[in-house]
Amino acid sequence: MLTGPSPEPPRSRMNIYVLLPIVTLVIGSLYVAGVFYSRWSSARAIEERARDTQREHDQKVYQMMGGDRFAIMNFYAYPGVIRRGDSTTLCYSMSNAKTATLDPPSNVSMWPAFDRCVNVTPTKTTTFTLTATDAAGSRKTATAEVEVK
C-alpha cells in the first residue's frame, strides 16, 4: 500500500453561530453596566446637592437662632393692655443663656428657651424685666410693660 502524506486534520474554527451570541451578550452586559453606573452617578450628584442645600439651610437657622452669640432676641407682652383680672402672655427668646429670671417674680417657671411664652396676671401696670445669664456669668436684660386698666 502506498502511503502518502496523510491529510491534514481540519482546523478548528469558531462557528459564527457560537460567536455571535457571546459578542451580543458582552455588548449587552456593557450597555446595562453603563446605564446602572450613569444612574448611580446621577443619584450621587443629586444627593450631594441636597446635602449642600440642607447644610446651608441649617446654617441659616443656626444664625437665626442666635448662632454663637449670647443675646435676648425677643421679649414682649401680648396683649400689652389688659383689664384687671385678665391675663397676658409674655413671650421671649434667647440664645446661649444658662439661666433666665423674671422680675417681678410670678408663679411661672422660667428657663432659657429659643421660643417660649408664659401667662401672667398682673394686678396693676407692671414693667417685667427678663434677665438672662450665660455660662461666663454675663447678664443681659430686656423689659416689657403691661398696662392694667
C-alpha positions in Angstrom: 0.0 0.0 0.0 1.0 3.3 -0.8 1.3 5.6 1.9 1.3 9.2 1.1 1.1 12.2 3.2 -1.8 12.0 5.5 -4.5 14.5 5.1 -4.2 17.5 7.4 -6.9 17.4 10.1 -9.4 20.2 9.8 -8.5 23.4 11.7 -10.9 24.2 14.4 -12.8 27.3 13.6 -15.3 29.1 15.8 -18.6 28.8 14.3 -20.2 32.2 13.8 -23.4 30.9 15.3 -21.5 30.3 18.6 -19.5 33.6 18.5 -22.4 35.9 17.7 -24.4 35.2 20.9 -21.3 35.6 23.0 -20.4 39.0 21.5 -24.1 40.1 21.8 -24.1 39.1 25.5 -20.8 41.0 26.2 -22.1 44.2 24.4 -25.4 44.0 26.2 -23.8 43.5 29.6 -21.5 46.5 29.0 -24.5 48.6 28.0 -26.5 47.6 31.1 -23.5 48.3 33.3 -23.1 51.7 31.7 -26.8 52.5 32.4 -26.5 51.4 36.0 -23.3 53.4 36.5 -24.8 56.5 34.9 -27.9 56.3 37.1 -25.8 55.7 40.2 -23.6 58.7 39.4 -26.6 60.9 38.7 -28.2 59.9 42.0 -25.0 60.6 43.9 -24.7 64.1 42.4 -28.4 64.8 43.4 -27.7 63.6 47.0 -24.6 65.8 47.2 -26.6 68.9 46.1 -29.4 68.0 48.6 -26.8 67.7 51.4 -25.2 71.1 50.4 -28.7 72.7 50.4 -29.5 71.2 53.8 -26.2 72.3 55.2 -26.9 75.9 54.0 -30.4 75.8 55.4 -29.1 74.5 58.8 -26.5 77.3 58.9 -29.2 80.0 58.3 -31.4 78.5 61.0 -28.5 78.4 63.4 -27.7 82.0 62.8 -31.4 82.9 63.1 -31.4 81.2 66.5 -28.5 83.3 67.7 -25.5 81.4 66.5 -22.7 81.7 68.9 -23.8 85.0 70.4 -25.4 85.4 73.8 -28.5 87.5 73.5 -32.1 88.1 74.4 -33.6 88.1 71.0 -37.2 88.9 71.9 -39.2 89.8 74.9 -42.8 91.2 74.6 -46.2 91.1 76.2 -49.4 90.3 74.2 -51.7 92.0 74.7 -49.9 94.9 76.2 -53.1 96.4 77.7 -55.5 94.3 79.8 -58.3 94.7 82.2 -57.8 94.0 85.9 -58.1 90.2 86.5 -57.2 89.3 82.9 -54.0 87.6 81.9 -51.4 88.4 79.3 -48.8 86.4 77.6 -45.1 87.2 78.0 -43.0 85.7 75.2 -39.3 85.6 75.0 -36.4 84.0 73.0 -32.8 83.9 73.9 -29.6 82.2 72.7 -26.8 80.7 74.6 -28.2 81.5 78.0 -27.7 79.3 81.1 -30.4 80.9 83.3 -33.5 83.1 82.8 -35.3 85.0 85.5 -38.4 87.3 85.5 -38.8 90.3 87.8 -41.2 90.9 89.4 -41.3 87.2 90.2 -44.5 85.4 89.2 -45.7 81.9 89.8 -44.3 80.6 86.4 -41.1 78.7 86.0 -38.5 80.4 83.7 -35.7 78.8 81.8 -33.6 79.6 78.7 -35.5 78.9 75.5 -35.4 79.9 71.9 -39.2 80.4 71.8 -41.3 80.3 74.9 -44.4 82.1 76.3 -45.8 82.2 79.8 -49.1 83.6 81.1 -49.1 86.2 83.9 -51.9 88.1 85.6 -50.7 91.4 86.9 -53.0 93.4 89.2 -51.5 96.8 88.3 -49.5 98.3 85.4 -46.2 96.4 85.6 -42.9 96.5 83.8 -41.5 93.0 83.6 -37.7 92.6 83.3 -36.3 89.4 81.8 -32.7 88.7 82.8 -30.5 86.1 81.0 -27.2 84.9 82.3 -24.7 82.9 80.2 -22.1 80.3 81.4 -19.5 83.0 81.9 -21.8 85.0 84.2 -22.5 87.8 81.7 -26.0 89.2 82.0 -28.5 90.7 79.5 -31.8 92.3 80.3 -34.9 93.2 78.4 -38.2 94.8 79.5 -41.9 94.6 78.6 -44.7 96.7 80.0 -48.2 95.5 80.7 -50.8 98.2 81.3 -53.7 97.3 83.5 -56.9 99.4 83.2 
